[in-house]
């Protein structure tokens, strides 16, 4: 189909779309398949995958377009759970990831460690599973048939009140929680073994998608409460998945991948003129608290213990939602010379006043918009030092209307910020469209393509 004929266009994956029809169509399936994890891409990626992650085939597309090879260094400064890094490793490309969410950093680090013996992982987790079953049976609990167990007569394990306050209410039911904690205790006896982190990540994935009461749509919430669920079997299913993938790369050689726990707004730990390309997806300016998406596994597996640790974690993130704004934040100074962004913030504040919205969070809508774009400007400014001349960059971002339905064209604004910092704008590709349940409109998700002239 001719993408220049009439108002018919083709997105970067080759799917046809009609701009006028997108505005009329309330169906949330428009280009939805563009973000799916296709079966042939599941290896390593689905050990644990952030619900808002972009798909591997998007990374594959830009690796080819940027003509990266084994001599290249690819950076993902917002690497999440490692999609870009895994694809780089499979393609034989050296890569560096930066991630400020402690659990996402752990997940991506584990997903890139293919040195573990699959035989050891499988055999030792079978031993652990047997021990856990024996402990549970001694307590009168059968992991597979506990639905009629009178839990009031059981002395169930639980977490501290401080830890509980970090979780959504009813994130996990008492009996599955007890069984998970027993499994964790047995697993920790092997924490010095090479397979430990892989076994822990397998439990994290089982927790989120099988054991807990959580659901994602895309906001994290609590679905119908499950009084019980098999914990050990669901964990072993994840172990089997990891084992199979490790067998597939056994005795093969791949380049090193480094994942650094750090803030992408400060890159002084990376060598100057060392990066050939960037493929990444930073947070979008909206009300999604990204730490909530990983909260259950972060708490139960010991990565977050209290509100103070959560506060420290949030301070290392780009300010993209009002739950992560603090009094001493000053990233907005980086975009003081951008009247368009200032006008958007003012429009949001004026709409808030007009509608009589006066909650603490609503009063921060304009402020967080400034902080978001300021933080991204700071990141792009910092990035210049480590880029080689001619380096190409791809930033996956989405338009937003989270703040009182004021439209924020994220890609366009980031492109203008980048241009002011000396980057060359190559293009803005349409990745897909997303249906907004708030405004009943299709919002663009785009890839901002930049070049650093050096």
C-alpha positions as CSV (number, residue, x, y, z in Angstrom):
1,X,0.0,0.0,0.0
2,X,1.3,3.5,-0.9
3,X,1.9,5.2,2.4
4,X,1.7,8.6,0.7
5,X,-1.7,8.0,-1.0
6,X,-4.6,9.8,0.7
7,X,-4.5,9.5,4.5
8,X,-3.4,5.9,4.5
9,X,0.0,5.4,6.2
10,X,2.2,2.5,7.2
11,X,3.8,2.2,10.6
12,X,7.4,1.1,11.1
13,X,6.4,-2.6,11.3
14,X,4.5,-2.5,8.0
15,X,1.0,-2.3,9.4
16,X,-1.4,0.0,7.5
17,X,-3.4,2.6,9.4
18,X,-5.7,5.4,8.4
19,X,-5.1,8.6,10.4
20,X,-8.7,9.8,10.1
21,X,-10.1,6.4,11.1
22,X,-7.8,6.3,14.2
23,X,-9.6,9.4,15.6
24,X,-13.0,7.7,15.0
25,X,-12.2,4.2,16.0
26,X,-12.7,3.5,19.7
27,X,-11.4,-0.1,19.4
28,X,-8.4,-0.7,21.6
29,X,-6.9,-3.3,19.2
30,X,-5.5,-0.7,16.8
31,X,-1.9,-1.8,16.2
32,X,-2.0,-3.7,19.5
33,X,-0.2,-6.6,17.9
34,X,2.8,-4.4,17.4
35,X,3.6,-4.6,21.1
36,X,3.2,-8.4,21.5
37,X,5.9,-10.8,22.3
38,X,5.8,-13.2,19.4
39,X,6.6,-16.9,20.1
40,X,10.0,-17.0,18.4
41,X,11.2,-14.1,20.6
42,X,10.2,-15.5,24.0
43,X,13.6,-17.1,24.9
44,X,15.2,-15.2,27.8
45,X,12.7,-12.3,27.5
46,X,9.9,-14.0,29.3
47,X,11.9,-15.1,32.3
48,X,10.5,-11.9,33.7
49,X,9.1,-9.1,31.6
50,X,8.0,-5.6,32.6
51,X,4.4,-5.3,31.6
52,X,5.0,-2.1,29.8
53,X,8.1,-3.3,27.9
54,X,8.5,-2.8,24.2
55,X,8.9,-6.0,22.1
56,X,12.2,-7.6,20.9
57,X,11.3,-7.2,17.2
58,X,11.3,-3.4,17.7
59,X,14.9,-3.6,18.9
60,X,15.9,-6.0,16.1
61,X,14.5,-3.4,13.6
62,X,16.8,-0.6,14.8
63,X,19.8,-2.8,15.3
64,X,19.6,-3.5,11.5
65,X,18.7,0.1,10.6
66,X,21.7,1.4,12.6
67,X,23.9,-1.3,11.0
68,X,25.4,-2.4,14.3
69,X,27.9,-5.2,14.5
70,X,30.3,-7.0,16.8
71,X,32.5,-3.8,16.9
72,X,29.6,-1.7,18.1
73,X,28.7,-0.7,21.7
74,X,24.9,-0.3,22.3
75,X,23.6,1.5,25.3
76,X,20.1,1.3,26.9
77,X,20.0,4.0,29.6
78,X,16.5,3.0,30.8
79,X,17.0,-0.8,30.3
80,X,14.2,-2.0,32.5
81,X,14.2,-5.8,32.3
82,X,16.7,-6.0,29.5
83,X,14.9,-6.2,26.2
84,X,17.5,-4.2,24.3
85,X,20.4,-5.9,26.0
86,X,19.2,-9.4,25.3
87,X,18.7,-8.6,21.6
88,X,22.1,-7.1,21.5
89,X,23.7,-10.1,23.0
90,X,21.9,-12.5,20.7
91,X,23.1,-10.4,17.7
92,X,26.7,-10.5,19.0
93,X,26.8,-6.8,20.0
94,X,28.4,-5.5,23.2
95,X,25.9,-3.6,25.3
96,X,25.6,-1.6,28.5
97,X,22.3,-1.1,30.4
98,X,21.5,1.4,33.1
99,X,18.5,0.9,35.4
100,X,17.5,2.8,38.6
101,X,14.7,0.4,39.7
102,X,16.4,-2.1,41.9
103,X,14.3,-5.1,41.0
104,X,14.3,-4.4,37.3
105,X,18.1,-4.1,37.6
106,X,18.3,-7.5,39.2
107,X,16.0,-9.0,36.6
108,X,17.9,-7.7,33.6
109,X,21.2,-8.8,35.2
110,X,19.9,-12.4,35.7
111,X,18.4,-12.5,32.2
112,X,21.8,-11.7,30.7
113,X,23.7,-14.3,32.7
114,X,23.8,-17.4,30.5
115,X,26.8,-19.0,32.3
116,X,24.7,-21.0,34.7
117,X,24.6,-24.8,34.3
118,X,21.1,-25.8,33.2
119,X,21.7,-29.2,34.7
120,X,22.6,-27.7,38.1
121,X,19.7,-25.3,38.1
122,X,17.2,-28.1,37.3
123,X,18.6,-30.7,39.7
124,X,19.0,-28.4,42.7
125,X,15.6,-26.8,42.4
126,X,14.1,-30.2,42.4
127,X,15.8,-30.9,45.7
128,X,14.6,-27.6,47.1
129,X,11.0,-28.3,45.9
130,X,11.1,-31.7,47.7
131,X,12.2,-30.0,50.9
132,X,9.5,-27.4,50.7
133,X,6.8,-30.0,50.1
134,X,7.9,-32.0,53.1
135,X,7.9,-28.9,55.4
136,X,4.4,-28.0,54.2
137,X,3.1,-31.5,54.7
138,X,4.4,-31.4,58.2
139,X,2.3,-28.4,58.7
140,X,-0.8,-30.1,57.3
141,X,-0.6,-28.3,53.9
142,X,-0.5,-29.9,50.5
143,X,0.7,-27.4,48.0
144,X,-1.7,-28.7,45.3
145,X,-4.8,-29.5,47.4
146,X,-5.1,-26.9,50.1
147,X,-8.3,-25.3,49.0
148,X,-10.3,-26.8,51.9
149,X,-7.6,-26.3,54.5
150,X,-8.9,-24.4,57.5
151,X,-6.2,-21.7,57.6
152,X,-7.6,-20.3,60.9
153,X,-6.0,-23.4,62.5
154,X,-2.6,-22.9,60.8
155,X,0.3,-20.9,62.1
156,X,0.9,-19.1,58.8
157,X,4.1,-17.1,58.0
158,X,3.6,-13.5,57.0
159,X,5.6,-10.3,56.4
160,X,6.1,-7.3,58.7
161,X,3.6,-4.5,59.0
162,X,6.2,-2.1,57.5
163,X,6.6,-4.3,54.5
164,X,2.8,-4.8,54.2
165,X,2.3,-1.1,53.9
166,X,4.3,-1.0,50.7
167,X,1.9,-3.4,49.0
168,X,-1.5,-3.1,47.4
169,X,-4.1,-4.5,49.7
170,X,-4.8,-8.2,49.0
171,X,-1.8,-8.4,46.6
172,X,-1.4,-12.0,47.7
173,X,-3.6,-14.2,49.9
174,X,-2.4,-15.6,53.3
175,X,-1.9,-19.2,52.3
176,X,0.1,-18.6,49.1
177,X,2.1,-16.1,51.0
178,X,3.0,-18.6,53.6
179,X,4.0,-21.2,51.1
180,X,6.1,-18.6,49.2
181,X,7.9,-17.6,52.4
182,X,8.7,-21.3,53.2
183,X,10.0,-21.7,49.7
184,X,12.2,-18.6,50.1
185,X,13.6,-19.8,53.3
186,X,14.7,-23.1,51.7
187,X,16.0,-21.3,48.6
188,X,18.1,-18.9,50.7
189,X,20.2,-21.9,52.0
190,X,21.6,-21.9,48.4
191,X,22.2,-18.2,48.0
192,X,26.0,-18.7,47.5
193,X,25.3,-21.1,44.6
194,X,25.6,-20.0,40.9
195,X,22.0,-20.8,40.2
196,X,20.5,-18.9,43.1
197,X,19.6,-15.7,41.3
198,X,18.0,-17.6,38.4
199,X,15.8,-19.6,40.9
200,X,14.9,-16.3,42.6
201,X,13.9,-14.6,39.4
202,X,11.8,-17.7,38.5
203,X,9.9,-17.2,41.8
204,X,9.4,-13.5,41.0
205,X,7.8,-14.3,37.7
206,X,5.6,-17.0,39.2
207,X,4.6,-14.6,42.0
208,X,3.5,-11.9,39.6
209,X,1.6,-13.9,37.1
210,X,0.4,-17.1,38.9
211,X,0.6,-16.9,42.7
212,X,-0.5,-13.3,43.5
213,X,-3.9,-11.7,43.0
214,X,-2.4,-9.0,40.8
215,X,-3.5,-8.1,37.3
216,X,-2.3,-5.5,34.8
217,X,-4.5,-3.6,32.5
218,X,-2.0,-1.8,32.1
219,X,-2.3,-0.3,35.6
220,X,-1.5,-2.7,38.3
221,X,-4.5,-3.8,40.5
222,X,-6.0,-6.7,42.4
223,X,-8.3,-9.1,40.7
224,X,-10.5,-11.8,42.1
225,X,-8.9,-13.1,45.3
226,X,-7.4,-16.6,45.1
227,X,-7.5,-18.3,48.5
228,X,-4.9,-20.8,47.4
229,X,-2.7,-21.6,44.4
230,X,0.1,-24.2,43.8
231,X,3.3,-22.3,44.6
232,X,6.0,-25.0,44.0
233,X,4.6,-26.2,40.7
234,X,4.3,-22.7,39.3
235,X,7.8,-22.0,40.4
236,X,9.1,-25.2,38.7
237,X,7.3,-24.2,35.5
238,X,9.4,-21.1,35.4
239,X,12.5,-23.0,36.3
240,X,11.8,-25.4,33.3
241,X,11.5,-22.3,31.0
242,X,14.9,-20.9,32.1
243,X,16.6,-24.3,32.0
244,X,15.4,-24.8,28.4
245,X,16.7,-21.5,27.3
246,X,20.1,-22.0,29.0
247,X,20.4,-25.4,27.2
248,X,19.9,-23.5,23.9
249,X,23.0,-21.4,24.4
250,X,25.2,-23.9,26.2
251,X,28.8,-23.9,24.9
252,X,28.1,-20.9,22.6
253,X,30.0,-17.7,22.9
254,X,28.3,-14.3,23.3
255,X,29.6,-10.8,24.0
256,X,29.6,-9.3,27.5
257,X,26.6,-7.3,28.6
258,X,26.9,-4.9,31.6
259,X,23.9,-3.8,33.7
260,X,24.6,-0.8,36.0
261,X,22.4,0.2,38.9
262,X,22.3,4.0,38.4
263,X,20.4,7.1,37.5
264,X,20.4,7.8,33.7
265,X,20.7,11.5,34.5
266,X,24.3,11.0,35.7
267,X,26.6,9.0,33.4
268,X,30.0,9.9,34.7
269,X,30.8,6.1,35.2
270,X,30.8,5.5,31.4
271,X,33.9,6.1,29.3
272,X,33.9,9.2,27.0
273,X,33.3,8.5,23.2
274,X,32.5,4.9,23.8
275,X,28.9,4.4,22.7
276,X,27.8,3.8,19.0
277,X,24.1,3.6,19.5
278,X,21.2,4.0,22.0
279,X,18.0,2.1,21.8
280,X,15.7,2.7,24.8
281,X,12.3,3.6,26.2
282,X,12.3,6.1,29.1
283,X,9.2,6.6,31.3
284,X,6.4,8.7,29.8
285,X,4.9,11.7,31.6
286,X,1.9,10.2,33.2
287,X,0.5,9.0,36.5
288,X,2.0,5.5,36.3
289,X,4.2,4.8,39.4
290,X,6.5,2.4,37.8
291,X,7.7,1.1,41.2
292,X,4.2,-0.2,42.0
293,X,4.5,-2.6,39.0
294,X,7.4,-4.4,40.6
295,X,6.4,-3.8,44.3
296,X,5.2,-7.3,45.3
297,X,8.3,-9.1,44.2
298,X,10.6,-6.3,45.4
299,X,9.2,-6.6,48.9
300,X,8.8,-10.4,49.2
301,X,12.2,-11.2,47.8
302,X,13.9,-8.6,50.0
303,X,14.8,-5.8,47.7
304,X,12.6,-3.2,49.5
305,X,11.9,-3.3,53.2
306,X,10.4,0.1,54.2
307,X,9.2,3.5,52.9
308,X,12.6,5.1,53.4
309,X,14.2,2.6,51.0
310,X,11.3,3.2,48.5
311,X,11.9,7.0,48.8
312,X,15.6,6.6,48.0
313,X,14.7,4.4,45.0
314,X,12.2,6.9,43.6
315,X,14.7,9.8,43.9
316,X,16.9,8.0,41.4
317,X,14.2,7.9,38.7
318,X,13.1,10.4,36.1
319,X,10.2,12.3,37.6
320,X,7.3,11.0,35.5
321,X,4.4,10.9,38.1
322,X,3.4,12.9,41.1
323,X,4.1,10.1,43.5
324,X,7.8,10.6,42.8
325,X,8.0,14.4,43.2
326,X,10.1,15.9,46.1
327,X,10.6,19.4,47.4
328,X,14.3,19.7,46.4
329,X,13.6,18.5,42.8
330,X,15.1,21.1,40.3
331,X,15.3,19.3,36.9
332,X,12.8,21.8,35.6
333,X,15.6,24.4,35.3
334,X,16.8,22.4,32.3
335,X,13.8,23.4,30.2
336,X,13.3,27.0,31.4
337,X,14.0,28.1,27.8
338,X,11.3,26.0,26.3
339,X,8.1,28.1,26.2
340,X,6.0,25.3,24.6
341,X,6.6,23.1,27.7
342,X,6.0,26.0,30.0
343,X,2.7,26.6,28.3
344,X,1.6,23.0,28.6
345,X,2.3,23.1,32.4
346,X,0.4,26.4,32.7
347,X,-2.5,24.9,30.7
348,X,-2.7,21.9,33.0
349,X,-2.7,24.2,36.1
350,X,-5.4,26.4,34.6
351,X,-7.5,23.4,33.8
352,X,-7.0,22.1,37.3
353,X,-8.2,25.4,38.8
354,X,-11.2,25.6,36.4
355,X,-12.3,22.1,37.4
356,X,-11.8,22.7,41.1
357,X,-9.3,19.9,41.4
358,X,-7.4,20.5,44.6
359,X,-5.8,17.3,45.9
360,X,-2.1,17.3,46.6
361,X,-1.4,15.1,43.6
362,X,-3.5,17.2,41.2
363,X,-1.7,20.3,42.3
364,X,1.6,18.7,41.1
365,X,0.4,17.8,37.6
366,X,2.0,20.9,36.0
367,X,5.2,20.6,38.1
368,X,5.8,17.0,37.2
369,X,5.4,17.8,33.5
370,X,8.2,20.3,33.8
371,X,10.4,17.9,35.9
372,X,9.9,15.1,33.4
373,X,11.1,17.1,30.4
374,X,13.8,18.7,32.5
375,X,15.0,15.3,33.6
376,X,15.1,14.1,30.0
377,X,17.0,17.2,28.9
378,X,19.5,16.6,31.7
379,X,19.9,13.0,30.5
380,X,20.4,14.0,26.9
381,X,22.9,16.6,27.8
382,X,24.9,14.1,29.9
383,X,24.7,11.5,27.2
384,X,26.7,13.7,24.7
385,X,30.0,13.1,26.4
386,X,29.9,9.3,25.9
387,X,28.6,9.1,22.4
388,X,30.9,8.6,19.4
389,X,30.6,11.0,16.5
390,X,27.8,9.7,14.2
391,X,26.1,7.7,17.0
392,X,22.4,7.0,16.3
393,X,19.7,7.0,19.0
394,X,16.1,5.6,19.1
395,X,13.8,6.7,22.0
396,X,10.5,5.0,22.2
397,X,8.0,7.4,23.8
398,X,4.2,8.0,23.8
399,X,1.9,10.9,23.7
400,X,-0.1,11.4,26.9
401,X,-3.3,12.9,28.2
402,X,-3.1,11.8,31.8
403,X,-3.1,15.3,33.2
404,X,-6.7,16.5,33.0
405,X,-6.8,15.6,29.3
406,X,-4.2,18.1,28.2
407,X,-2.3,16.5,25.3
408,X,1.4,16.1,25.7
409,X,3.2,15.2,22.5
410,X,6.1,13.6,24.2
411,X,8.1,12.6,21.0
412,X,7.8,16.0,19.4
413,X,8.9,17.8,22.6
414,X,11.9,15.5,23.2
415,X,13.0,16.0,19.6
416,X,13.0,19.8,20.1
417,X,14.9,19.4,23.4
418,X,17.5,17.1,21.7
419,X,17.9,19.6,18.8
420,X,18.6,22.4,21.2
421,X,21.4,20.2,22.7
422,X,23.1,19.7,19.4
423,X,21.5,16.4,18.2
424,X,20.3,16.0,14.7
425,X,16.7,14.8,14.3
426,X,16.5,12.0,11.7
427,X,12.9,11.1,12.0
428,X,10.0,10.3,14.2
429,X,8.6,6.9,13.4
430,X,5.1,5.7,14.4
431,X,5.5,2.5,16.4
432,X,1.8,1.9,17.2
433,X,-1.3,3.6,18.6
434,X,-2.7,3.1,22.0
435,X,-6.4,3.6,23.0
436,X,-6.9,6.0,25.8
437,X,-9.8,4.9,28.1
438,X,-9.9,8.4,29.5
439,X,-10.3,10.4,26.3
440,X,-11.5,7.6,24.0
441,X,-8.8,8.6,21.5
442,X,-5.9,6.9,19.9
443,X,-2.6,8.1,21.2
444,X,0.6,7.8,19.2
445,X,3.6,5.8,20.5
446,X,6.6,6.9,18.5
447,X,10.3,6.3,18.1
448,X,12.3,9.5,18.1
449,X,15.4,8.9,15.9
450,X,18.5,11.1,16.6
451,X,22.1,11.4,15.5
452,X,25.0,12.8,17.5
453,X,27.2,14.7,15.0
454,X,30.1,14.9,17.5
